[in-house]
């Protein structure tokens, strides 16, 4: 698996972790005052999602700027 595939797969797993952390946050808030660990638990996956998402967003523009083409000769 190449570097881009690792980033994409990591982004998918981070989105699952982020979703579970947000669900746990809402459940904890429904039960009363949640501890700070639960309240701030969605932040680390969110920041990692930000960086991996920005990387994947900028990747086609970086490839186009370098002038590399795909195997089929199409951009």
HTML snippet that shows the backbone in 3Dmol.js (N, CA, C, O; Angstrom):
<script src="https://3Dmol.org/build/3Dmol-min.js"></script>
<div id="view" style="width:600px;height:400px;position:relative"></div>
<script>
const pdb = `
ATOM      1  N   UNK A   1       0.850  -1.180   0.000  1.00  0.00           N
ATOM      2  CA  UNK A   1       0.000   0.000   0.000  1.00  0.00           C
ATOM      3  C   UNK A   1       0.898   1.245   0.000  1.00  0.00           C
ATOM      4  O   UNK A   1       1.870   1.315   0.751  1.00  0.00           O
ATOM      5  N   UNK A   2       0.568   2.206  -0.833  1.00  0.00           N
ATOM      6  CA  UNK A   2       1.403   3.402  -0.906  1.00  0.00           C
ATOM      7  C   UNK A   2       0.977   4.431   0.149  1.00  0.00           C
ATOM      8  O   UNK A   2       0.012   4.232   0.887  1.00  0.00           O
ATOM      9  N   UNK A   3       1.712   5.509   0.192  1.00  0.00           N
ATOM     10  CA  UNK A   3       1.513   6.546   1.215  1.00  0.00           C
ATOM     11  C   UNK A   3       0.107   7.137   1.161  1.00  0.00           C
ATOM     12  O   UNK A   3      -0.515   7.323   2.207  1.00  0.00           O
ATOM     13  N   UNK A   4      -0.406   7.435  -0.028  1.00  0.00           N
ATOM     14  CA  UNK A   4      -1.732   8.035  -0.157  1.00  0.00           C
ATOM     15  C   UNK A   4      -2.821   7.087   0.317  1.00  0.00           C
ATOM     16  O   UNK A   4      -3.809   7.518   0.911  1.00  0.00           O
ATOM     17  N   UNK A   5      -2.646   5.807   0.059  1.00  0.00           N
ATOM     18  CA  UNK A   5      -3.633   4.827   0.506  1.00  0.00           C
ATOM     19  C   UNK A   5      -3.651   4.750   2.039  1.00  0.00           C
ATOM     20  O   UNK A   5      -4.710   4.595   2.645  1.00  0.00           O
ATOM     21  N   UNK A   6      -2.480   4.857   2.651  1.00  0.00           N
ATOM     22  CA  UNK A   6      -2.416   4.849   4.123  1.00  0.00           C
ATOM     23  C   UNK A   6      -3.136   6.071   4.699  1.00  0.00           C
ATOM     24  O   UNK A   6      -3.846   5.961   5.700  1.00  0.00           O
ATOM     25  N   UNK A   7      -2.956   7.217   4.075  1.00  0.00           N
ATOM     26  CA  UNK A   7      -3.620   8.439   4.545  1.00  0.00           C
ATOM     27  C   UNK A   7      -5.131   8.286   4.425  1.00  0.00           C
ATOM     28  O   UNK A   7      -5.865   8.627   5.352  1.00  0.00           O
ATOM     29  N   UNK A   8      -5.597   7.777   3.292  1.00  0.00           N
ATOM     30  CA  UNK A   8      -7.039   7.600   3.088  1.00  0.00           C
ATOM     31  C   UNK A   8      -7.631   6.607   4.074  1.00  0.00           C
ATOM     32  O   UNK A   8      -8.694   6.855   4.643  1.00  0.00           O
ATOM     33  N   UNK A   9      -6.952   5.483   4.282  1.00  0.00           N
ATOM     34  CA  UNK A   9      -7.452   4.484   5.228  1.00  0.00           C
ATOM     35  C   UNK A   9      -7.438   5.036   6.653  1.00  0.00           C
ATOM     36  O   UNK A   9      -8.376   4.808   7.416  1.00  0.00           O
ATOM     37  N   UNK A  10      -6.385   5.755   7.010  1.00  0.00           N
ATOM     38  CA  UNK A  10      -6.328   6.374   8.332  1.00  0.00           C
ATOM     39  C   UNK A  10      -7.435   7.398   8.518  1.00  0.00           C
ATOM     40  O   UNK A  10      -8.011   7.505   9.601  1.00  0.00           O
ATOM     41  N   UNK A  11      -7.734   8.149   7.467  1.00  0.00           N
ATOM     42  CA  UNK A  11      -8.810   9.139   7.524  1.00  0.00           C
ATOM     43  C   UNK A  11     -10.153   8.462   7.777  1.00  0.00           C
ATOM     44  O   UNK A  11     -10.972   8.966   8.545  1.00  0.00           O
ATOM     45  N   UNK A  12     -10.376   7.325   7.135  1.00  0.00           N
ATOM     46  CA  UNK A  12     -11.625   6.583   7.352  1.00  0.00           C
ATOM     47  C   UNK A  12     -11.743   6.105   8.801  1.00  0.00           C
ATOM     48  O   UNK A  12     -12.792   6.257   9.426  1.00  0.00           O
ATOM     49  N   UNK A  13     -10.668   5.530   9.327  1.00  0.00           N
ATOM     50  CA  UNK A  13     -10.712   5.038  10.705  1.00  0.00           C
ATOM     51  C   UNK A  13     -10.825   6.187  11.713  1.00  0.00           C
ATOM     52  O   UNK A  13     -11.490   6.053  12.740  1.00  0.00           O
ATOM     53  N   UNK A  14     -10.182   7.303  11.417  1.00  0.00           N
ATOM     54  CA  UNK A  14     -10.312   8.466  12.295  1.00  0.00           C
ATOM     55  C   UNK A  14     -11.741   8.988  12.305  1.00  0.00           C
ATOM     56  O   UNK A  14     -12.226   9.444  13.341  1.00  0.00           O
ATOM     57  N   UNK A  15     -12.413   8.927  11.171  1.00  0.00           N
ATOM     58  CA  UNK A  15     -13.802   9.389  11.140  1.00  0.00           C
ATOM     59  C   UNK A  15     -14.689   8.498  11.996  1.00  0.00           C
ATOM     60  O   UNK A  15     -15.628   8.987  12.624  1.00  0.00           O
ATOM     61  N   UNK A  16     -14.409   7.206  12.033  1.00  0.00           N
ATOM     62  CA  UNK A  16     -15.165   6.301  12.898  1.00  0.00           C
ATOM     63  C   UNK A  16     -14.892   6.624  14.360  1.00  0.00           C
ATOM     64  O   UNK A  16     -15.820   6.682  15.166  1.00  0.00           O
ATOM     65  N   UNK A  17     -13.625   6.835  14.708  1.00  0.00           N
ATOM     66  CA  UNK A  17     -13.273   7.176  16.097  1.00  0.00           C
ATOM     67  C   UNK A  17     -13.912   8.498  16.514  1.00  0.00           C
ATOM     68  O   UNK A  17     -14.403   8.626  17.635  1.00  0.00           O
ATOM     69  N   UNK A  18     -13.905   9.476  15.615  1.00  0.00           N
ATOM     70  CA  UNK A  18     -14.509  10.769  15.913  1.00  0.00           C
ATOM     71  C   UNK A  18     -16.015  10.630  16.134  1.00  0.00           C
ATOM     72  O   UNK A  18     -16.560  11.209  17.074  1.00  0.00           O
ATOM     73  N   UNK A  19     -16.684   9.869  15.278  1.00  0.00           N
ATOM     74  CA  UNK A  19     -18.129   9.672  15.416  1.00  0.00           C
ATOM     75  C   UNK A  19     -18.468   8.993  16.733  1.00  0.00           C
ATOM     76  O   UNK A  19     -19.415   9.392  17.411  1.00  0.00           O
ATOM     77  N   UNK A  20     -17.706   7.974  17.100  1.00  0.00           N
ATOM     78  CA  UNK A  20     -17.957   7.295  18.377  1.00  0.00           C
ATOM     79  C   UNK A  20     -17.707   8.217  19.564  1.00  0.00           C
ATOM     80  O   UNK A  20     -18.436   8.156  20.555  1.00  0.00           O
ATOM     81  N   UNK A  21     -16.696   9.063  19.479  1.00  0.00           N
ATOM     82  CA  UNK A  21     -16.412  10.003  20.565  1.00  0.00           C
ATOM     83  C   UNK A  21     -17.530  11.028  20.709  1.00  0.00           C
ATOM     84  O   UNK A  21     -17.890  11.397  21.827  1.00  0.00           O
ATOM     85  N   UNK A  22     -18.079  11.488  19.599  1.00  0.00           N
ATOM     86  CA  UNK A  22     -19.187  12.450  19.665  1.00  0.00           C
ATOM     87  C   UNK A  22     -20.433  11.786  20.235  1.00  0.00           C
ATOM     88  O   UNK A  22     -21.139  12.389  21.043  1.00  0.00           O
ATOM     89  N   UNK A  23     -20.710  10.557  19.826  1.00  0.00           N
ATOM     90  CA  UNK A  23     -21.866   9.832  20.374  1.00  0.00           C
ATOM     91  C   UNK A  23     -21.697   9.630  21.875  1.00  0.00           C
ATOM     92  O   UNK A  23     -22.641   9.834  22.638  1.00  0.00           O
ATOM     93  N   UNK A  24     -20.502   9.232  22.302  1.00  0.00           N
ATOM     94  CA  UNK A  24     -20.238   9.061  23.732  1.00  0.00           C
ATOM     95  C   UNK A  24     -20.404  10.376  24.479  1.00  0.00           C
ATOM     96  O   UNK A  24     -20.873  10.388  25.617  1.00  0.00           O
ATOM     97  N   UNK A  25     -20.028  11.477  23.854  1.00  0.00           N
ATOM     98  CA  UNK A  25     -20.176  12.796  24.454  1.00  0.00           C
ATOM     99  C   UNK A  25     -21.652  13.116  24.685  1.00  0.00           C
ATOM    100  O   UNK A  25     -22.023  13.574  25.765  1.00  0.00           O
ATOM    101  N   UNK A  26     -22.491  12.881  23.683  1.00  0.00           N
ATOM    102  CA  UNK A  26     -23.915  13.158  23.836  1.00  0.00           C
ATOM    103  C   UNK A  26     -24.566  12.248  24.874  1.00  0.00           C
ATOM    104  O   UNK A  26     -25.422  12.689  25.641  1.00  0.00           O
ATOM    105  N   UNK A  27     -24.165  10.989  24.899  1.00  0.00           N
ATOM    106  CA  UNK A  27     -24.713  10.068  25.901  1.00  0.00           C
ATOM    107  C   UNK A  27     -24.316  10.512  27.305  1.00  0.00           C
ATOM    108  O   UNK A  27     -25.141  10.508  28.219  1.00  0.00           O
ATOM    109  N   UNK A  28     -23.060  10.891  27.474  1.00  0.00           N
ATOM    110  CA  UNK A  28     -22.586  11.343  28.786  1.00  0.00           C
ATOM    111  C   UNK A  28     -23.282  12.624  29.213  1.00  0.00           C
ATOM    112  O   UNK A  28     -23.587  12.792  30.394  1.00  0.00           O
ATOM    113  N   UNK A  29     -23.539  13.532  28.278  1.00  0.00           N
ATOM    114  CA  UNK A  29     -24.237  14.769  28.629  1.00  0.00           C
ATOM    115  C   UNK A  29     -25.690  14.499  29.003  1.00  0.00           C
ATOM    116  O   UNK A  29     -26.269  15.211  29.823  1.00  0.00           O
ATOM    117  N   UNK A  30     -26.270  13.475  28.404  1.00  0.00           N
ATOM    118  CA  UNK A  30     -27.633  13.116  28.755  1.00  0.00           C
ATOM    119  C   UNK A  30     -27.753  12.518  30.137  1.00  0.00           C
ATOM    120  O   UNK A  30     -28.820  12.565  30.748  1.00  0.00           O
ATOM    121  N   UNK A  31     -26.669  11.958  30.632  1.00  0.00           N
ATOM    122  CA  UNK A  31     -26.677  11.336  31.954  1.00  0.00           C
ATOM    123  C   UNK A  31     -26.307  12.306  33.062  1.00  0.00           C
ATOM    124  O   UNK A  31     -26.386  11.946  34.237  1.00  0.00           O
ATOM    125  N   UNK A  32     -25.918  13.485  32.737  1.00  0.00           N
ATOM    126  CA  UNK A  32     -25.523  14.473  33.742  1.00  0.00           C
ATOM    127  C   UNK A  32     -24.281  15.212  33.301  1.00  0.00           C
ATOM    128  O   UNK A  32     -23.990  15.297  32.108  1.00  0.00           O
ATOM    129  N   UNK A  33     -23.553  15.743  34.255  1.00  0.00           N
ATOM    130  CA  UNK A  33     -22.332  16.491  33.965  1.00  0.00           C
ATOM    131  C   UNK A  33     -21.217  15.511  33.587  1.00  0.00           C
ATOM    132  O   UNK A  33     -20.772  14.731  34.428  1.00  0.00           O
ATOM    133  N   UNK A  34     -20.760  15.546  32.322  1.00  0.00           N
ATOM    134  CA  UNK A  34     -19.726  14.595  31.905  1.00  0.00           C
ATOM    135  C   UNK A  34     -18.343  15.035  32.366  1.00  0.00           C
ATOM    136  O   UNK A  34     -18.091  16.228  32.531  1.00  0.00           O
ATOM    137  N   UNK A  35     -17.449  14.077  32.575  1.00  0.00           N
ATOM    138  CA  UNK A  35     -16.069  14.443  32.922  1.00  0.00           C
ATOM    139  C   UNK A  35     -15.360  15.095  31.729  1.00  0.00           C
ATOM    140  O   UNK A  35     -15.755  14.919  30.577  1.00  0.00           O
ATOM    141  N   UNK A  36     -14.328  15.834  32.032  1.00  0.00           N
ATOM    142  CA  UNK A  36     -13.603  16.574  30.990  1.00  0.00           C
ATOM    143  C   UNK A  36     -13.000  15.629  29.948  1.00  0.00           C
ATOM    144  O   UNK A  36     -12.879  16.002  28.781  1.00  0.00           O
ATOM    145  N   UNK A  37     -12.623  14.426  30.347  1.00  0.00           N
ATOM    146  CA  UNK A  37     -12.052  13.472  29.405  1.00  0.00           C
ATOM    147  C   UNK A  37     -13.050  13.145  28.296  1.00  0.00           C
ATOM    148  O   UNK A  37     -12.671  13.021  27.131  1.00  0.00           O
ATOM    149  N   UNK A  38     -14.314  13.007  28.657  1.00  0.00           N
ATOM    150  CA  UNK A  38     -15.340  12.693  27.660  1.00  0.00           C
ATOM    151  C   UNK A  38     -15.634  13.923  26.800  1.00  0.00           C
ATOM    152  O   UNK A  38     -15.830  13.805  25.590  1.00  0.00           O
ATOM    153  N   UNK A  39     -15.662  15.081  27.413  1.00  0.00           N
ATOM    154  CA  UNK A  39     -15.994  16.308  26.680  1.00  0.00           C
ATOM    155  C   UNK A  39     -14.942  16.610  25.616  1.00  0.00           C
ATOM    156  O   UNK A  39     -15.284  17.013  24.504  1.00  0.00           O
ATOM    157  N   UNK A  40     -13.677  16.421  25.944  1.00  0.00           N
ATOM    158  CA  UNK A  40     -12.604  16.776  25.022  1.00  0.00           C
ATOM    159  C   UNK A  40     -12.111  15.591  24.180  1.00  0.00           C
ATOM    160  O   UNK A  40     -11.184  15.751  23.387  1.00  0.00           O
ATOM    161  N   UNK A  41     -12.706  14.427  24.337  1.00  0.00           N
ATOM    162  CA  UNK A  41     -12.249  13.254  23.589  1.00  0.00           C
ATOM    163  C   UNK A  41     -12.432  13.365  22.075  1.00  0.00           C
ATOM    164  O   UNK A  41     -11.647  12.748  21.355  1.00  0.00           O
ATOM    165  N   UNK A  42     -13.412  14.107  21.534  1.00  0.00           N
ATOM    166  CA  UNK A  42     -13.492  14.211  20.073  1.00  0.00           C
ATOM    167  C   UNK A  42     -12.414  15.101  19.443  1.00  0.00           C
ATOM    168  O   UNK A  42     -12.226  15.061  18.227  1.00  0.00           O
ATOM    169  N   UNK A  43     -11.717  15.885  20.230  1.00  0.00           N
ATOM    170  CA  UNK A  43     -10.769  16.845  19.644  1.00  0.00           C
ATOM    171  C   UNK A  43      -9.544  16.218  18.978  1.00  0.00           C
ATOM    172  O   UNK A  43      -9.204  16.629  17.869  1.00  0.00           O
ATOM    173  N   UNK A  44      -8.860  15.243  19.591  1.00  0.00           N
ATOM    174  CA  UNK A  44      -7.696  14.669  18.880  1.00  0.00           C
ATOM    175  C   UNK A  44      -8.040  14.057  17.525  1.00  0.00           C
ATOM    176  O   UNK A  44      -7.346  14.342  16.549  1.00  0.00           O
ATOM    177  N   UNK A  45      -9.096  13.214  17.419  1.00  0.00           N
ATOM    178  CA  UNK A  45      -9.403  12.717  16.072  1.00  0.00           C
ATOM    179  C   UNK A  45      -9.841  13.826  15.117  1.00  0.00           C
ATOM    180  O   UNK A  45      -9.604  13.735  13.912  1.00  0.00           O
ATOM    181  N   UNK A  46     -10.472  14.861  15.643  1.00  0.00           N
ATOM    182  CA  UNK A  46     -10.903  15.960  14.785  1.00  0.00           C
ATOM    183  C   UNK A  46      -9.710  16.687  14.177  1.00  0.00           C
ATOM    184  O   UNK A  46      -9.725  17.004  12.988  1.00  0.00           O
ATOM    185  N   UNK A  47      -8.680  16.956  14.972  1.00  0.00           N
ATOM    186  CA  UNK A  47      -7.492  17.626  14.441  1.00  0.00           C
ATOM    187  C   UNK A  47      -6.757  16.741  13.437  1.00  0.00           C
ATOM    188  O   UNK A  47      -6.260  17.232  12.424  1.00  0.00           O
ATOM    189  N   UNK A  48      -6.686  15.436  13.713  1.00  0.00           N
ATOM    190  CA  UNK A  48      -6.055  14.533  12.764  1.00  0.00           C
ATOM    191  C   UNK A  48      -6.868  14.437  11.475  1.00  0.00           C
ATOM    192  O   UNK A  48      -6.299  14.340  10.388  1.00  0.00           O
ATOM    193  N   UNK A  49      -8.198  14.465  11.593  1.00  0.00           N
ATOM    194  CA  UNK A  49      -9.054  14.491  10.409  1.00  0.00           C
ATOM    195  C   UNK A  49      -8.826  15.762   9.598  1.00  0.00           C
ATOM    196  O   UNK A  49      -8.835  15.732   8.368  1.00  0.00           O
ATOM    197  N   UNK A  50      -8.623  16.870  10.291  1.00  0.00           N
ATOM    198  CA  UNK A  50      -8.359  18.134   9.608  1.00  0.00           C
ATOM    199  C   UNK A  50      -7.103  18.035   8.754  1.00  0.00           C
ATOM    200  O   UNK A  50      -7.114  18.412   7.582  1.00  0.00           O
ATOM    201  N   UNK A  51      -6.022  17.530   9.338  1.00  0.00           N
ATOM    202  CA  UNK A  51      -4.768  17.462   8.613  1.00  0.00           C
ATOM    203  C   UNK A  51      -4.809  16.450   7.475  1.00  0.00           C
ATOM    204  O   UNK A  51      -4.316  16.725   6.381  1.00  0.00           O
ATOM    205  N   UNK A  52      -5.392  15.283   7.725  1.00  0.00           N
ATOM    206  CA  UNK A  52      -5.467  14.287   6.651  1.00  0.00           C
ATOM    207  C   UNK A  52      -6.427  14.742   5.555  1.00  0.00           C
ATOM    208  O   UNK A  52      -6.182  14.479   4.378  1.00  0.00           O
ATOM    209  N   UNK A  53      -7.504  15.414   5.919  1.00  0.00           N
ATOM    210  CA  UNK A  53      -8.434  15.923   4.925  1.00  0.00           C
ATOM    211  C   UNK A  53      -7.831  17.025   4.083  1.00  0.00           C
ATOM    212  O   UNK A  53      -8.046  17.067   2.872  1.00  0.00           O
ATOM    213  N   UNK A  54      -7.081  17.915   4.701  1.00  0.00           N
ATOM    214  CA  UNK A  54      -6.403  18.964   3.935  1.00  0.00           C
ATOM    215  C   UNK A  54      -5.353  18.383   3.001  1.00  0.00           C
ATOM    216  O   UNK A  54      -5.170  18.860   1.881  1.00  0.00           O
ATOM    217  N   UNK A  55      -4.672  17.359   3.466  1.00  0.00           N
ATOM    218  CA  UNK A  55      -3.689  16.691   2.613  1.00  0.00           C
ATOM    219  C   UNK A  55      -4.375  16.090   1.387  1.00  0.00           C
ATOM    220  O   UNK A  55      -3.915  16.275   0.260  1.00  0.00           O
ATOM    221  N   UNK A  56      -5.469  15.375   1.610  1.00  0.00           N
ATOM    222  CA  UNK A  56      -6.171  14.750   0.485  1.00  0.00           C
ATOM    223  C   UNK A  56      -6.806  15.796  -0.428  1.00  0.00           C
ATOM    224  O   UNK A  56      -6.916  15.574  -1.634  1.00  0.00           O
ATOM    225  N   UNK A  57      -7.222  16.924   0.126  1.00  0.00           N
ATOM    226  CA  UNK A  57      -7.786  17.996  -0.690  1.00  0.00           C
ATOM    227  C   UNK A  57      -6.731  18.616  -1.591  1.00  0.00           C
ATOM    228  O   UNK A  57      -6.997  18.903  -2.758  1.00  0.00           O
ATOM    229  N   UNK A  58      -5.542  18.824  -1.056  1.00  0.00           N
ATOM    230  CA  UNK A  58      -4.485  19.504  -1.807  1.00  0.00           C
ATOM    231  C   UNK A  58      -3.726  18.571  -2.746  1.00  0.00           C
ATOM    232  O   UNK A  58      -3.038  19.042  -3.651  1.00  0.00           O
ATOM    233  N   UNK A  59      -3.835  17.281  -2.553  1.00  0.00           N
ATOM    234  CA  UNK A  59      -3.053  16.335  -3.342  1.00  0.00           C
ATOM    235  C   UNK A  59      -3.280  16.452  -4.845  1.00  0.00           C
ATOM    236  O   UNK A  59      -2.293  16.488  -5.580  1.00  0.00           O
ATOM    237  N   UNK A  60      -4.511  16.514  -5.356  1.00  0.00           N
ATOM    238  CA  UNK A  60      -4.667  16.633  -6.819  1.00  0.00           C
ATOM    239  C   UNK A  60      -4.064  17.915  -7.384  1.00  0.00           C
ATOM    240  O   UNK A  60      -3.543  17.913  -8.499  1.00  0.00           O
ATOM    241  N   UNK A  61      -4.128  19.001  -6.633  1.00  0.00           N
ATOM    242  CA  UNK A  61      -3.541  20.258  -7.093  1.00  0.00           C
ATOM    243  C   UNK A  61      -2.020  20.186  -7.113  1.00  0.00           C
ATOM    244  O   UNK A  61      -1.383  20.741  -8.008  1.00  0.00           O
ATOM    245  N   UNK A  62      -1.440  19.506  -6.134  1.00  0.00           N
ATOM    246  CA  UNK A  62       0.012  19.357  -6.091  1.00  0.00           C
ATOM    247  C   UNK A  62       0.491  18.476  -7.230  1.00  0.00           C
ATOM    248  O   UNK A  62       1.529  18.753  -7.832  1.00  0.00           O
ATOM    249  N   UNK A  63      -0.248  17.420  -7.534  1.00  0.00           N
ATOM    250  CA  UNK A  63       0.128  16.540  -8.631  1.00  0.00           C
ATOM    251  C   UNK A  63       0.011  17.289  -9.954  1.00  0.00           C
ATOM    252  O   UNK A  63       0.881  17.166 -10.816  1.00  0.00           O
ATOM    253  N   UNK A  64      -1.047  18.057 -10.116  1.00  0.00           N
ATOM    254  CA  UNK A  64      -1.238  18.817 -11.350  1.00  0.00           C
ATOM    255  C   UNK A  64      -0.131  19.855 -11.518  1.00  0.00           C
ATOM    256  O   UNK A  64       0.340  20.095 -12.630  1.00  0.00           O
ATOM    257  N   UNK A  65       0.278  20.465 -10.416  1.00  0.00           N
ATOM    258  CA  UNK A  65       1.304  21.510 -10.488  1.00  0.00           C
ATOM    259  C   UNK A  65       2.663  20.935 -10.859  1.00  0.00           C
ATOM    260  O   UNK A  65       3.444  21.572 -11.566  1.00  0.00           O
ATOM    261  N   UNK A  66       2.943  19.713 -10.373  1.00  0.00           N
ATOM    262  CA  UNK A  66       4.212  19.074 -10.720  1.00  0.00           C
ATOM    263  C   UNK A  66       4.245  18.630 -12.171  1.00  0.00           C
ATOM    264  O   UNK A  66       5.316  18.394 -12.728  1.00  0.00           O
ATOM    265  N   UNK A  67       3.073  18.516 -12.785  1.00  0.00           N
ATOM    266  CA  UNK A  67       3.026  18.144 -14.183  1.00  0.00           C
ATOM    267  C   UNK A  67       3.021  16.653 -14.421  1.00  0.00           C
ATOM    268  O   UNK A  67       3.181  16.218 -15.562  1.00  0.00           O
ATOM    269  N   UNK A  68       2.842  15.849 -13.379  1.00  0.00           N
ATOM    270  CA  UNK A  68       2.784  14.404 -13.582  1.00  0.00           C
ATOM    271  C   UNK A  68       1.402  14.018 -14.069  1.00  0.00           C
ATOM    272  O   UNK A  68       0.405  14.660 -13.740  1.00  0.00           O
ATOM    273  N   UNK A  69       1.363  12.967 -14.850  1.00  0.00           N
ATOM    274  CA  UNK A  69       0.103  12.504 -15.414  1.00  0.00           C
ATOM    275  C   UNK A  69      -0.161  11.072 -14.981  1.00  0.00           C
ATOM    276  O   UNK A  69       0.746  10.351 -14.565  1.00  0.00           O
ATOM    277  N   UNK A  70      -1.423  10.680 -15.088  1.00  0.00           N
ATOM    278  CA  UNK A  70      -1.795   9.307 -14.764  1.00  0.00           C
ATOM    279  C   UNK A  70      -1.337   8.367 -15.869  1.00  0.00           C
ATOM    280  O   UNK A  70      -0.874   8.808 -16.921  1.00  0.00           O
ATOM    281  N   UNK A  71      -1.468   7.073 -15.624  1.00  0.00           N
ATOM    282  CA  UNK A  71      -0.983   6.068 -16.554  1.00  0.00           C
ATOM    283  C   UNK A  71      -1.722   6.131 -17.895  1.00  0.00           C
ATOM    284  O   UNK A  71      -1.126   5.845 -18.934  1.00  0.00           O
ATOM    285  N   UNK A  72      -2.996   6.496 -17.890  1.00  0.00           N
ATOM    286  CA  UNK A  72      -3.772   6.524 -19.108  1.00  0.00           C
ATOM    287  C   UNK A  72      -3.551   7.751 -19.966  1.00  0.00           C
ATOM    288  O   UNK A  72      -4.133   7.849 -21.047  1.00  0.00           O
ATOM    289  N   UNK A  73      -2.743   8.674 -19.532  1.00  0.00           N
ATOM    290  CA  UNK A  73      -2.502   9.883 -20.295  1.00  0.00           C
ATOM    291  C   UNK A  73      -3.528  10.962 -20.060  1.00  0.00           C
ATOM    292  O   UNK A  73      -3.467  12.019 -20.687  1.00  0.00           O
ATOM    293  N   UNK A  74      -4.476  10.718 -19.163  1.00  0.00           N
ATOM    294  CA  UNK A  74      -5.491  11.711 -18.844  1.00  0.00           C
ATOM    295  C   UNK A  74      -5.167  12.349 -17.510  1.00  0.00           C
ATOM    296  O   UNK A  74      -4.531  11.738 -16.652  1.00  0.00           O
ATOM    297  N   UNK A  75      -5.606  13.570 -17.346  1.00  0.00           N
ATOM    298  CA  UNK A  75      -5.367  14.295 -16.096  1.00  0.00           C
ATOM    299  C   UNK A  75      -6.489  14.092 -15.141  1.00  0.00           C
ATOM    300  O   UNK A  75      -6.462  14.628 -14.033  1.00  0.00           O
TER     301      UNK A  75
END
`;
const viewer = $3Dmol.createViewer("view");
viewer.addModel(pdb, "pdb");
viewer.setStyle({}, {cartoon: {color: "spectrum"}});
viewer.zoomTo();
viewer.render();
</script>
